[in-house]
Amino acid sequence: MALTRKLLKGMGLSEEQIDSVIDAHTETVDGLKSQIESMKADAGKLKDVQKELDDLKKGKDWKAEHDKVKKEFDDFKASTSAKEAENAKREAVREAAKKAGLSEAGIAKAVKYADLTKIELDDEGKVKDADKLVSGIKDEWGDYVTTTRTQGQKVETPPRNDGATMTKEDIYAKDDKGRYKMSTAERQKALAEHPELMTA
């Protein structure tokens, strides 16, 4: 039975009550229509999705696809691990070269030309036989080992006594008129007695 104004009037409702009932009924019906349309649209999509799924099942080898993706991941993981190990070995060579006393240029060459296949790392990522590595680097790159020489503080007028060491300044000292205080023969003798002053 349809809900009409005539039916509601026959029930003894006022015009205002009839309007309220009709409005509520219309709102309910419109809401239901909207839901029905949405369900129809979803049902249409479901058919499309099912068709795509059926097509995929027919034309796709999922195991092969899975195996391919897994292999790519495993290769990437292995490559990353190898790169990390290589970096750790290069850093180990750098540290060993520093311990061997190489100059910066020597360290760079030792790292660049190191045979990383001969270097083994332990579980903690540290080099096995580190002392052997340092020794090998020192032997191979000995030309780049730096030597440090301790040099005392220069003093303008060093203290003198009978047994004091002569300085280069003493040998080449000049008087007020600009003449050498020592003769040429005396300077040569002093330089012969103190050859270290020639390189000072």
C-alpha positions as CSV (number, residue, x, y, z in Angstrom):
1,M,0.0,0.0,0.0
2,A,1.4,3.4,-1.0
3,L,1.8,6.1,1.6
4,T,-0.4,9.0,0.3
5,R,-1.9,12.2,1.8
6,K,-5.3,10.7,1.4
7,L,-4.4,7.7,3.5
8,L,-2.8,9.8,6.2
9,K,-5.8,12.2,6.2
10,G,-8.1,9.2,6.7
11,M,-6.1,8.3,9.8
12,G,-7.1,11.6,11.3
13,L,-3.7,13.4,11.0
14,S,-3.4,17.2,10.7
15,E,-1.9,18.9,7.6
16,E,1.2,19.6,9.6
17,Q,1.6,16.0,10.7
18,I,1.0,14.8,7.2
19,D,3.8,17.0,5.8
20,S,6.2,15.7,8.5
21,V,5.4,12.1,7.7
22,I,5.6,12.6,3.9
23,D,9.0,14.5,4.3
24,A,10.5,11.7,6.5
25,H,9.2,9.0,4.1
26,T,10.6,10.8,1.1
27,E,14.0,11.2,2.8
28,T,14.0,7.5,3.7
29,V,13.1,6.4,0.1
30,D,15.8,8.7,-1.4
31,G,18.4,7.2,0.9
32,L,17.4,3.7,0.0
33,K,17.6,4.6,-3.7
34,S,21.1,6.0,-3.3
35,Q,22.2,2.8,-1.5
36,I,20.7,0.7,-4.3
37,E,22.6,2.7,-7.0
38,S,25.8,2.4,-5.0
39,M,25.4,-1.3,-4.7
40,K,24.7,-1.7,-8.4
41,A,27.9,0.3,-9.2
42,D,29.9,-1.9,-6.8
43,A,28.4,-5.0,-8.3
44,G,29.6,-3.8,-11.8
45,K,33.1,-3.2,-10.4
46,L,33.1,-6.7,-8.8
47,K,32.5,-8.2,-12.2
48,D,35.4,-6.3,-13.7
49,V,37.7,-7.3,-10.8
50,Q,36.7,-10.9,-11.1
51,K,37.4,-10.8,-14.8
52,E,40.9,-9.3,-14.2
53,L,41.6,-12.0,-11.6
54,D,40.5,-14.8,-13.9
55,D,42.7,-13.3,-16.7
56,L,45.7,-13.1,-14.4
57,K,45.2,-16.7,-13.2
58,K,45.2,-17.9,-16.8
59,G,48.1,-15.8,-18.2
60,K,50.5,-15.3,-15.3
61,D,53.0,-17.8,-13.8
62,W,53.0,-16.5,-10.2
63,K,55.7,-18.9,-9.0
64,A,58.0,-17.7,-11.7
65,E,57.2,-14.1,-10.9
66,H,57.8,-14.8,-7.2
67,D,61.1,-16.5,-7.9
68,K,62.3,-13.6,-10.1
69,V,61.5,-11.0,-7.5
70,K,63.2,-13.2,-4.8
71,K,66.3,-13.6,-6.9
72,E,66.5,-9.8,-7.5
73,F,66.2,-9.2,-3.8
74,D,68.8,-11.8,-2.9
75,D,71.2,-10.4,-5.5
76,F,70.7,-6.9,-4.2
77,K,71.3,-8.1,-0.6
78,A,74.5,-10.0,-1.6
79,S,75.7,-7.0,-3.6
80,T,75.1,-4.7,-0.5
81,S,76.9,-7.1,1.8
82,A,79.9,-7.4,-0.6
83,K,80.1,-3.6,-0.8
84,E,80.0,-3.3,3.0
85,A,82.7,-5.9,3.3
86,E,84.8,-4.1,0.7
87,N,84.5,-0.8,2.5
88,A,85.4,-2.4,5.8
89,K,88.5,-4.0,4.2
90,R,89.6,-0.6,2.6
91,E,89.2,1.1,6.0
92,A,91.3,-1.7,7.5
93,V,94.0,-1.1,4.9
94,R,93.8,2.7,5.6
95,E,94.3,2.1,9.4
96,A,97.1,-0.4,8.8
97,A,98.9,2.1,6.5
98,K,98.6,4.8,9.2
99,K,100.1,2.4,11.7
100,A,102.9,1.6,9.2
101,G,103.8,5.3,9.3
102,L,102.9,6.0,5.6
103,S,102.4,9.6,4.4
104,E,99.0,10.7,3.2
105,A,100.0,10.0,-0.4
106,G,101.3,6.5,0.7
107,I,98.1,5.8,2.5
108,A,96.0,6.7,-0.6
109,K,98.2,4.5,-2.8
110,A,98.1,1.6,-0.4
111,V,94.3,1.7,-0.2
112,K,93.9,2.1,-4.0
113,Y,96.1,-0.8,-5.0
114,A,95.4,-3.1,-2.0
115,D,94.4,-6.7,-3.0
116,L,91.3,-7.0,-0.9
117,T,90.8,-10.7,-1.8
118,K,93.8,-11.5,0.5
119,I,92.2,-9.6,3.5
120,E,90.0,-11.6,5.8
121,L,87.6,-10.1,8.4
122,D,86.4,-11.7,11.6
123,D,82.8,-11.9,12.9
124,E,83.2,-8.4,14.4
125,G,84.4,-6.9,11.0
126,K,88.0,-6.6,12.2
127,V,91.0,-7.7,10.1
128,K,92.5,-11.1,10.9
129,D,96.3,-10.9,11.2
130,A,96.3,-7.1,11.4
131,D,100.0,-7.0,12.4
132,K,100.9,-9.0,9.3
133,L,98.9,-6.5,7.2
134,V,100.8,-3.6,8.7
135,S,104.1,-5.3,8.1
136,G,103.2,-6.1,4.5
137,I,102.2,-2.5,3.8
138,K,105.4,-1.2,5.3
139,D,107.5,-3.5,3.1
140,E,105.6,-2.8,-0.1
141,W,105.2,1.0,0.4
142,G,108.4,1.7,2.4
143,D,109.2,4.6,0.2
144,Y,106.2,6.5,1.6
145,V,107.1,5.9,5.3
146,T,107.5,9.3,6.9
147,T,110.2,10.0,9.5
148,T,109.8,12.5,12.2
149,R,112.7,14.5,13.5
150,T,112.6,16.3,16.7
151,Q,114.1,19.8,16.4
152,G,114.9,21.9,19.4
153,Q,113.6,25.5,19.8
154,K,115.8,28.0,18.0
155,V,117.5,30.5,20.3
156,E,118.6,33.9,19.1
157,T,121.8,33.8,21.2
158,P,122.5,30.2,22.3
159,P,124.5,29.8,25.5
160,R,128.3,29.3,24.9
161,N,130.9,27.6,26.9
162,D,134.2,25.9,26.0
163,G,132.5,22.6,24.8
164,A,129.4,24.3,23.2
165,T,128.2,23.3,19.8
166,M,128.7,26.0,17.2
167,T,125.7,27.3,15.3
168,K,125.4,28.4,11.7
169,E,124.8,31.9,12.9
170,D,128.1,31.8,14.7
171,I,130.0,30.8,11.6
172,Y,128.4,33.5,9.4
173,A,128.3,36.2,12.0
174,K,129.3,39.7,10.8
175,D,130.6,42.7,12.7
176,D,129.1,46.3,12.7
177,K,130.8,47.0,9.3
178,G,129.3,44.0,7.6
179,R,132.5,41.9,7.5
180,Y,132.6,38.3,8.6
181,K,134.0,37.8,12.0
182,M,135.7,34.6,10.9
183,S,138.0,34.3,8.0
184,T,137.1,32.0,5.1
185,A,139.5,29.3,6.3
186,E,138.0,29.5,9.8
187,R,134.4,29.2,8.4
188,Q,135.3,26.2,6.2
189,K,137.0,24.5,9.2
190,A,133.9,25.2,11.4
191,L,131.6,23.8,8.7
192,A,133.8,20.7,8.3
193,E,133.7,20.1,12.1
194,H,129.9,20.6,12.1
195,P,128.5,19.0,8.9
196,E,125.0,18.9,10.4
197,L,124.8,22.7,10.0
198,M,124.9,22.3,6.2
199,T,121.4,20.9,6.3
200,A,120.0,23.0,9.1
